[in-house]
Amino acid sequence: MTDGIAWLAAPQSIAFGGYGVVLARGLDSEELVTRLTATVFGPTRTTRGLGRLTNKELNDAVEDGPWAPYPTIGLRHGKTGEWNFVVKYGGWQAEFGSQPSVSRDGAHVFGLEFEEENGKPVPPQFSYLHDDRLMCAFNVHLDRSWGFDGVSGDREVAVGVEEMLAAAGLPDTTVPRREVHRTTLEIIGRYSGLSLPRRQVLEDALPAVVLEIA
């Protein structure tokens, strides 16, 4: 039995500020780190290895790092079954772009983000890209905030996800957002076969890097 991804909906599931997770099939975690690093806005970044760190250790390291003029960003990465994953730390929010494509050369790349402490507030976001093509993306709260208008992407994938959401009675604005968040992540996990090992992410020491200006 796997952990799935629904555990991310718990308050401060990975860090105080929320979670930023990328899962990929078709490239290893080191290559995933390299491709993600190339998409960071602003000056070119390079990775500096920090050895193997726990969730708390990398959180502490980036919190103690310099924040001006660009935010400190750390990444931990690993593997679970057929999936390779990267977890973001520090000031990752709104710092990663879409080019160059992380999903190029046939890779399947899934993004999960939630800026939990953003006062605007920003809803959780899900995206799935394959070979630089948007397959599925939507606001995980399934409400009208931030321009939500259903599930976008590849017709077959989007319809499949929408049918599963409808079977669970969603969207439904009377359901608390955290419950919608958890249920939606469960559906995404079942549809795509996604799994993120909770204990490995929160307790084990994993390879860690910090992104530095080249």
C-alpha positions as CSV (number, residue, x, y, z in Angstrom):
1,M,0.0,0.0,0.0
2,T,1.3,3.5,-0.9
3,D,0.9,6.8,0.8
4,G,-0.7,8.5,-2.2
5,I,-0.6,12.3,-2.1
6,A,-3.7,13.2,-0.1
7,W,-1.6,13.7,3.1
8,L,-0.3,17.0,1.5
9,A,-3.7,18.5,2.4
10,A,-3.0,18.4,6.1
11,P,-2.1,21.8,7.7
12,Q,1.7,22.6,7.2
13,S,2.1,19.1,5.7
14,I,5.7,19.8,4.7
15,A,6.6,23.3,5.8
16,F,4.9,26.4,7.4
17,G,4.5,28.1,4.1
18,G,2.8,25.2,2.3
19,Y,4.2,22.6,-0.1
20,G,5.8,22.6,-3.5
21,V,6.3,19.1,-5.0
22,V,7.2,17.8,-8.5
23,L,6.9,14.1,-9.4
24,A,8.2,12.7,-12.7
25,R,8.3,9.6,-14.6
26,G,10.8,9.2,-17.5
27,L,13.7,11.0,-15.9
28,D,15.7,10.5,-12.7
29,S,15.6,12.8,-9.7
30,E,19.0,14.4,-10.4
31,E,17.9,15.3,-13.9
32,L,14.6,16.6,-12.5
33,V,16.5,18.9,-10.2
34,T,18.7,20.1,-13.1
35,R,15.7,20.8,-15.3
36,L,13.8,22.6,-12.5
37,T,16.8,24.7,-11.6
38,A,17.0,26.0,-15.2
39,T,13.5,27.4,-15.0
40,V,14.1,29.7,-12.0
41,F,13.4,33.3,-12.8
42,G,16.1,36.0,-12.7
43,P,19.9,35.2,-12.8
44,T,21.1,31.7,-13.8
45,R,21.2,29.4,-10.8
46,T,23.5,26.5,-10.1
47,T,23.0,23.7,-7.5
48,R,25.3,23.3,-4.5
49,G,25.1,19.9,-2.8
50,L,24.4,19.9,0.9
51,G,24.7,16.1,1.4
52,R,21.7,14.2,2.8
53,L,19.4,16.3,5.0
54,T,16.0,15.7,6.7
55,N,13.0,17.9,6.0
56,K,13.7,20.0,9.1
57,E,17.4,20.3,8.4
58,L,16.8,21.8,4.9
59,N,14.0,24.0,6.2
60,D,16.4,25.4,8.8
61,A,19.2,25.8,6.3
62,V,17.2,27.9,3.9
63,E,15.6,30.0,6.6
64,D,19.1,31.0,7.8
65,G,20.2,31.8,4.3
66,P,20.4,35.2,2.7
67,W,17.2,36.5,1.2
68,A,18.3,39.6,-0.7
69,P,18.1,40.4,-3.5
70,Y,16.9,36.9,-4.5
71,P,15.2,34.2,-2.3
72,T,17.0,31.2,-1.0
73,I,15.7,28.0,-2.5
74,G,16.5,24.5,-1.5
75,L,15.5,21.2,-3.0
76,R,15.4,17.6,-1.7
77,H,14.9,14.7,-4.1
78,G,14.4,11.0,-4.1
79,K,12.6,8.0,-5.7
80,T,9.5,5.9,-4.9
81,G,8.6,3.1,-7.2
82,E,8.4,4.4,-10.8
83,W,8.3,8.0,-9.6
84,N,11.1,10.4,-8.9
85,F,10.3,13.5,-6.8
86,V,11.6,16.9,-5.8
87,V,10.4,18.9,-2.8
88,K,10.9,22.6,-2.7
89,Y,12.0,24.7,0.3
90,G,12.5,28.3,1.2
91,G,11.4,31.1,-1.1
92,W,10.2,28.8,-4.0
93,Q,6.8,30.5,-4.4
94,A,6.4,32.1,-7.9
95,E,10.1,31.6,-8.6
96,F,9.8,28.7,-11.1
97,G,8.7,29.2,-14.7
98,S,7.7,26.9,-17.5
99,Q,10.7,27.2,-19.8
100,P,12.9,25.4,-20.7
101,S,10.3,22.6,-20.5
102,V,10.9,20.2,-17.7
103,S,8.7,17.6,-19.4
104,R,10.6,17.5,-22.7
105,D,11.8,14.3,-24.3
106,G,8.7,12.4,-23.3
107,A,8.8,12.9,-19.5
108,H,5.6,12.9,-17.5
109,V,5.8,15.7,-14.9
110,F,3.2,16.5,-12.2
111,G,3.3,19.6,-10.1
112,L,1.6,20.2,-6.8
113,E,1.8,23.6,-5.0
114,F,0.1,25.3,-2.1
115,E,1.1,28.7,-0.8
116,E,-0.6,28.0,2.5
117,E,0.3,31.2,4.3
118,N,-0.3,33.6,1.4
119,G,-2.9,36.0,2.6
120,K,-4.5,36.6,-0.8
121,P,-5.2,33.5,-0.6
122,V,-3.8,31.4,-3.4
123,P,-5.6,28.1,-3.9
124,P,-3.6,24.8,-4.3
125,Q,-2.6,24.1,-7.9
126,F,-2.2,20.9,-9.8
127,S,-0.6,20.5,-13.3
128,Y,0.4,17.6,-15.5
129,L,2.6,18.0,-18.5
130,H,3.9,15.4,-20.9
131,D,6.5,16.2,-23.6
132,D,5.9,19.9,-23.2
133,R,2.1,19.5,-23.6
134,L,-0.4,20.5,-21.0
135,M,-2.4,17.4,-20.1
136,C,-4.3,18.6,-17.1
137,A,-4.3,21.6,-14.7
138,F,-6.8,23.1,-12.3
139,N,-7.3,24.9,-9.0
140,V,-7.5,22.1,-6.4
141,H,-10.1,24.0,-4.3
142,L,-12.5,23.8,-7.3
143,D,-14.0,27.1,-6.4
144,R,-14.2,30.3,-8.5
145,S,-11.1,31.9,-7.0
146,W,-8.2,32.7,-9.3
147,G,-10.1,32.2,-12.5
148,F,-11.1,28.6,-12.0
149,D,-13.2,27.4,-14.9
150,G,-13.1,23.6,-14.7
151,V,-10.2,21.3,-15.7
152,S,-8.1,22.4,-18.6
153,G,-5.7,20.4,-20.8
154,D,-5.9,17.3,-23.0
155,R,-9.5,16.5,-23.7
156,E,-9.3,12.8,-22.8
157,V,-7.4,13.4,-19.6
158,A,-9.4,16.5,-18.5
159,V,-12.7,14.7,-19.1
160,G,-11.5,11.6,-17.2
161,V,-10.5,13.7,-14.1
162,E,-13.8,15.8,-14.3
163,E,-15.8,12.6,-14.3
164,M,-14.1,11.3,-11.2
165,L,-14.5,14.7,-9.5
166,A,-18.3,14.6,-10.4
167,A,-18.6,11.1,-9.0
168,A,-17.3,12.4,-5.7
169,G,-19.9,15.2,-5.8
170,L,-17.4,17.9,-6.7
171,P,-17.2,20.8,-7.2
172,D,-19.5,21.7,-4.3
173,T,-19.0,25.1,-2.7
174,T,-20.7,24.0,0.5
175,V,-17.9,21.5,1.3
176,P,-15.0,23.0,3.4
177,R,-12.0,23.8,1.3
178,R,-9.6,21.4,3.2
179,E,-12.0,18.5,2.6
180,V,-12.2,19.4,-1.1
181,H,-8.4,19.7,-1.1
182,R,-7.9,16.2,0.4
183,T,-10.6,14.6,-1.8
184,T,-9.3,16.1,-4.9
185,L,-5.7,15.0,-4.2
186,E,-7.0,11.5,-3.6
187,I,-8.7,11.6,-7.0
188,I,-5.6,12.9,-8.7
189,G,-3.5,10.2,-7.1
190,R,-5.9,7.4,-8.2
191,Y,-6.2,8.7,-11.7
192,S,-2.5,9.2,-12.3
193,G,-1.1,6.5,-9.9
194,L,0.8,9.2,-8.0
195,S,2.4,8.5,-4.7
196,L,4.7,10.5,-2.4
197,P,6.2,8.6,0.6
198,R,5.2,10.7,3.7
199,R,7.7,9.2,6.1
200,Q,10.6,9.4,3.5
201,V,9.8,13.1,2.9
202,L,9.3,14.1,6.5
203,E,11.7,12.0,8.4
204,D,14.4,10.4,6.2
205,A,17.6,12.1,5.1
206,L,17.5,12.7,1.3
207,P,19.9,14.3,-1.1
208,A,19.6,18.1,-0.8
209,V,20.8,21.1,-2.8
210,V,20.6,24.8,-2.5
211,L,20.2,26.9,-5.6
212,E,22.8,29.6,-5.9
213,I,23.3,32.5,-8.4
214,A,25.9,31.4,-10.9
